[in-house]
Amino acid sequence: MASPFLASGGALEGIRVVELATVIAGPSAAMLLCGFGADVIKVESPGRGDSWRYDGLQPGRQPACSLFEQANRGKRSICIDITSKPGIQALYGLIATCDVFITNVRLKSLKKRGLDYETLHSKLPHLVYAHLTGWGRVGPRMHDPGYDIGCFGAGAGVSMYSAQEPHAPIFPAGFGDQMTSTLLVLGIMTALYQRTTSKSGQLVDCSLFRAGVWGMATQVLKSFVYPARLDGKPILDTTQSSPTYTQYCSKDGVWFQLLGLEVTRHLPKMIAAFGVKDGPHVRKHLAAAYAAQGAADLESLMSQHGIWYTRFNTVADLTADGQAQASGVWTTAKGADHKFVANPVKLSNCPEKILSRAPAVGAHTAAILAELSLPQETVAAVLASQQRAKL
């Protein structure tokens, strides 16, 4: 049954997704599917639900903080206590009606409750089972805690590569989660497509760690080619020493990334623009030329001479960026008072839906239970559990 909160006609209309996941990556993947028309049901524990609801919650922003809203727009919420027998019965009944099950619960807990892939696949062979983990489903760290700042940032080498002395390695929180969520969606969509011919679901196994290493592929490959450089320090891109493919800072503190990868093609333009001489110190001279002028003058000069560059945006710059607005970076949500980040993938025939705000905890429990073929005593126990948690 399609969600009444979504407009009809989406590419995934008729696809039901059950999400047993918290924080960012798993919920973000489910939200992307929701934006393409899927009916996404978020399973939360009675009471407070997903802890991410309250991370930095500003007064007046009920039912959840803006960070939670970004990853949970358009969904329905059902409260189920999966530690109880009636709760597990209700969850089994719900999963039996869905096409995709997304979870980031650790493997030990899933097996304990009969929610692991092997158990569910034996009962529901049609199910596409998407398991998002920190480190993967096998290996010495398979049961370790994760988060993107650990698996994607620290573990995959992303943070260390960006480390600048004397500062410690830094990593933008949520970055790895967002990137991994798109890879998880890729796996889910591939499995759904394959199911049209095989009639069988399968396991979609995606981890923050592998996603981070995938993002670091260029740097990792350099280590394979130059193993002698594996000294524990970041493997810097040697092209960054190029005078036309590096960074320069203006007089007023604005940084520019030069994009002239082909030095012989781009250096003459820069020499002409800045009036410097070619030679072994040309990069130093160009840096001084940039430091002597303001950002606005530099942008005008570079545009006149056809110099390829990009200005380093701050987050404040990005929110006012004309290209971001024109290219569909932002979206809205029904009832929200600010913008959200839109799905980066656009479909010409099935545009992204304007979703409702994230639901309150358990807002749709009774309605969803009514859609399932469950014993009345199970329904009553689940509803009672939610009510007790509110008291």
C-alpha positions in Angstrom: 0.0 0.0 0.0 1.5 3.3 -1.1 2.0 5.9 1.6 -0.7 8.6 1.7 2.0 11.2 2.4 3.6 10.8 -1.1 2.4 12.0 -4.5 1.7 9.2 -6.9 3.7 8.4 -10.0 7.2 8.0 -8.6 9.7 5.6 -10.2 9.5 3.4 -7.1 5.7 3.7 -6.5 4.5 0.3 -5.2 7.8 -0.5 -3.6 7.6 -0.8 0.2 10.7 -0.3 2.4 11.0 -1.2 6.0 13.9 0.6 7.8 15.3 -0.6 11.1 18.2 1.9 11.3 19.4 4.9 13.2 21.5 8.1 12.8 22.4 9.0 9.2 23.6 6.5 6.6 20.9 3.9 6.7 18.0 6.4 7.1 19.4 8.6 4.3 19.4 5.7 1.9 15.8 5.0 2.8 14.9 8.7 2.4 16.4 8.7 -1.1 14.2 5.7 -2.1 11.3 7.6 -0.5 12.0 10.6 -2.7 11.6 8.4 -5.8 8.2 7.2 -4.6 8.7 4.2 -2.3 6.6 3.8 0.8 9.2 3.9 3.6 8.2 2.7 7.1 10.7 3.6 9.8 10.7 1.2 12.8 11.5 2.9 16.1 11.6 1.9 19.7 8.7 3.0 21.8 9.4 6.3 23.7 12.1 8.4 22.3 12.7 6.5 19.1 15.8 7.1 17.0 18.3 9.0 19.2 19.3 11.1 16.2 16.0 12.9 16.6 17.4 14.9 19.5 21.0 15.7 18.4 21.2 19.5 18.7 17.4 19.8 18.8 16.5 23.5 18.7 13.5 24.8 20.7 10.3 24.8 18.6 11.6 22.3 16.0 9.5 19.4 17.1 9.0 16.6 16.3 12.8 16.3 15.6 16.0 18.3 14.9 16.8 19.5 11.5 19.6 16.8 11.1 17.0 14.1 11.7 14.6 15.8 9.3 17.1 15.7 6.5 17.4 11.9 6.6 13.8 11.0 7.5 11.5 13.2 5.4 8.5 11.5 3.8 8.5 8.4 6.0 6.0 6.8 8.2 7.0 5.8 11.8 5.9 2.7 13.7 6.9 2.0 17.3 7.8 -1.7 17.9 9.6 -3.1 20.9 11.8 -5.7 19.1 12.9 -7.1 22.5 9.4 -8.5 23.1 7.7 -11.4 21.5 4.7 -9.4 20.3 7.1 -6.8 18.9 9.0 -9.4 16.9 5.8 -10.9 15.6 4.6 -7.5 14.4 8.0 -6.8 12.8 8.0 -10.1 11.0 4.5 -9.4 9.7 5.6 -6.0 8.5 8.8 -7.2 6.8 6.7 -9.9 5.0 4.8 -7.1 3.2 7.9 -5.2 2.0 10.3 -5.4 -0.9 13.4 -4.0 0.8 14.6 -4.3 4.4 17.3 -1.8 5.4 19.1 -2.1 8.7 22.3 -1.0 10.4 21.8 -3.1 13.5 24.9 -5.1 14.3 25.0 -8.7 13.2 25.0 -10.3 16.7 21.8 -8.5 17.6 20.1 -9.3 14.3 20.9 -13.0 14.7 19.7 -13.0 18.3 16.3 -11.9 17.1 16.1 -13.9 13.9 16.4 -10.8 11.8 19.6 -11.8 10.1 19.7 -12.2 6.3 19.9 -16.0 6.3 16.8 -16.4 8.5 14.7 -13.9 6.7 15.8 -15.0 3.2 14.7 -18.6 4.0 11.2 -17.3 4.9 11.0 -14.4 2.5 13.0 -15.3 -0.6 11.7 -12.2 -2.5 13.2 -9.8 0.1 16.0 -7.4 -0.8 18.0 -7.3 2.4 20.3 -4.3 2.8 22.7 -4.5 5.7 24.8 -1.4 6.3 27.7 -2.0 8.7 30.7 0.0 9.9 33.5 -2.5 9.0 31.8 -5.2 7.0 30.1 -8.5 7.8 33.3 -10.5 8.0 36.8 -9.9 9.3 38.5 -9.1 12.7 36.6 -5.9 13.1 33.2 -7.1 11.9 31.6 -6.6 15.4 33.3 -3.4 16.3 31.4 -0.1 16.6 31.8 2.3 13.7 30.3 5.7 12.7 31.6 7.4 9.6 34.2 9.4 11.5 35.8 6.1 12.5 35.3 3.7 9.6 35.2 6.1 6.7 37.3 8.9 8.0 40.0 7.4 10.2 39.9 3.7 9.1 40.0 4.3 5.4 42.7 7.0 5.6 40.5 9.9 4.5 41.1 12.0 7.6 44.9 11.4 7.7 45.2 12.4 4.1 43.8 15.8 4.9 45.8 16.3 8.1 47.9 19.4 8.3 50.4 19.9 11.1 50.2 21.0 13.8 46.5 20.1 13.7 45.1 16.7 14.3 43.3 14.9 11.4 39.9 16.3 10.9 36.8 14.9 9.2 33.5 16.6 8.5 30.8 14.7 10.5 28.2 13.0 8.3 30.3 13.2 5.1 31.0 9.4 5.0 27.4 8.6 6.0 26.0 10.6 3.0 28.4 9.0 0.5 27.8 5.5 1.8 24.0 6.0 1.7 24.2 6.6 -2.1 26.2 3.4 -2.6 23.7 1.5 -0.5 20.9 2.8 -2.8 22.9 1.7 -5.8 23.1 -1.9 -4.4 19.4 -1.9 -3.5 18.3 -0.7 -7.0 20.6 -3.3 -8.6 19.1 -6.0 -6.5 15.5 -4.9 -7.3 16.3 -4.9 -11.0 17.9 -8.4 -10.8 14.8 -9.6 -8.9 12.6 -8.8 -12.0 14.1 -11.8 -13.7 15.3 -14.0 -10.9 12.2 -13.5 -8.8 14.5 -13.7 -5.8 15.9 -11.1 -3.4 19.4 -11.1 -2.1 21.8 -9.6 0.4 23.1 -6.0 -0.2 26.2 -5.7 1.9 27.6 -2.2 2.2 30.0 -0.8 4.8 31.3 2.6 5.8 34.9 1.3 5.7 34.7 0.0 2.1 33.0 3.1 0.9 35.8 5.2 2.4 38.5 3.1 0.7 36.5 3.4 -2.6 36.6 7.1 -2.2 40.4 6.9 -1.6 41.0 4.7 -4.7 43.2 7.3 -6.4 45.5 7.6 -3.4 45.5 3.9 -2.6 46.5 3.1 -6.2 49.5 5.4 -5.8 50.6 3.4 -2.9 50.5 0.2 -5.0 52.7 1.9 -7.6 55.1 3.6 -5.2 55.2 1.2 -2.2 58.4 2.9 -0.9 56.3 5.9 0.1 54.2 4.0 2.6 55.9 5.7 5.6 52.7 6.5 7.5 52.4 10.0 6.1 49.8 11.1 3.7 50.6 10.4 0.1 50.3 13.9 -1.4 49.3 14.5 -5.0 52.5 15.5 -6.8 50.5 17.5 -9.3 49.7 19.9 -6.5 53.2 21.3 -6.9 52.2 22.4 -10.5 51.8 26.2 -10.8 48.5 25.7 -12.7 47.0 22.9 -10.6 47.4 24.1 -7.0 45.9 26.5 -4.5 46.5 30.2 -4.1 45.2 32.7 -1.5 44.1 36.3 -2.2 45.0 39.4 -0.3 41.6 39.2 1.6 42.0 35.6 2.6 40.0 33.8 -0.1 41.4 30.6 -1.5 41.3 29.5 -5.1 41.8 26.0 -6.5 43.5 26.2 -9.9 42.3 23.5 -12.4 45.0 23.6 -15.1 46.0 19.9 -15.0 47.8 20.3 -18.4 50.6 22.7 -17.5 51.8 23.4 -21.0 48.2 24.4 -22.0 47.4 26.6 -19.0 50.7 28.2 -17.9 51.0 30.7 -20.8 47.6 32.1 -19.9 48.6 32.6 -16.3 51.9 34.2 -17.2 50.1 36.6 -19.5 47.5 37.4 -16.8 49.9 38.1 -14.0 52.9 39.3 -15.8 55.3 36.9 -14.3 58.3 35.1 -15.9 58.4 31.4 -16.6 61.1 29.4 -14.8 61.8 27.2 -11.7 60.2 29.8 -9.4 57.1 30.6 -11.3 54.8 29.1 -8.7 56.3 31.3 -6.0 55.8 34.4 -8.2 52.2 33.4 -8.9 51.5 32.9 -5.2 52.9 36.4 -4.5 50.7 37.9 -7.4 47.6 36.3 -5.9 48.5 37.5 -2.4 48.7 41.1 -3.7 45.2 41.3 -5.0 41.7 41.0 -3.6 39.4 38.1 -4.5 37.0 40.1 -6.7 39.8 41.5 -8.8 41.4 38.1 -9.1 38.2 36.5 -10.3 37.7 39.2 -12.9 41.3 38.7 -14.1 41.1 34.9 -14.3 37.9 35.1 -16.2 39.3 37.5 -18.7 42.3 35.2 -19.5 40.3 32.0 -19.5 42.1 30.6 -16.4 40.4 27.6 -14.9 39.7 27.9 -11.2 37.2 27.3 -8.4 36.7 29.5 -5.4 36.8 27.6 -2.1 33.3 27.9 -0.6 32.5 28.1 3.0 29.2 26.5 4.1 27.8 30.1 4.2 29.0 30.7 0.6 27.4 27.4 -0.5 24.0 28.2 0.8 23.9 31.4 -1.2 25.6 29.9 -4.3 23.8 30.6 -7.6 25.0 27.3 -9.1 23.7 25.4 -6.2 20.3 27.0 -6.5 20.1 26.5 -10.3 21.3 22.9 -10.4 18.7 21.7 -7.8 21.0 21.2 -4.8 18.2 22.3 -2.4 14.7 21.0 -1.8 11.9 21.7 0.7 9.6 19.7 3.0 6.0 20.3 3.6 5.6 22.3 6.8 9.4 22.9 7.3 10.8 26.5 7.7 14.1 25.9 6.0 15.7 24.1 3.0 17.1 20.6 2.8 19.7 19.0 0.7 18.1 17.3 -2.3 18.9 13.9 -3.9 22.0 14.5 -6.0 20.6 12.1 -8.7 17.9 13.5 -11.0 15.5 11.5 -13.2 13.9 13.4 -16.2 10.6 11.4 -16.1 10.3 11.0 -12.3 11.4 14.1 -10.5 12.1 13.9 -6.8 9.0 14.3 -4.6 8.4 17.2 -2.2 8.2 15.0 0.9 6.5 15.7 4.2 8.5 16.5 7.3 9.9 13.6 9.4 7.1 11.9 11.4 6.8 12.0 15.1 7.8 8.9 16.9 5.2 6.2 16.2 2.9 8.6 14.4 1.6 5.9 12.1 1.8 2.8 14.4 -2.0 2.1 14.5 -2.5 2.8 10.7 0.4 0.5 9.7 -0.7 -2.3 12.0 -4.2 -2.1 10.5 -2.6 -2.9 7.1 -1.1 -6.1 8.4 -2.7 -9.5 9.0 -1.7 -9.9 12.6 -3.5 -11.5 15.6 -5.5 -8.9 17.6 -3.6 -9.7 20.7 -0.3 -8.9 19.0 -1.7 -5.6 17.7 -3.0 -4.7 21.2 0.4 -5.6 22.8 2.3 -3.4 20.4 0.0 -0.4 20.9 0.1 -0.9 24.6 3.9 -0.9 24.6 3.9 2.4 22.7 1.3 3.9 25.1 3.3 2.9 28.2 6.4 4.5 26.8 4.6 7.8 26.5 3.6 7.8 30.2 
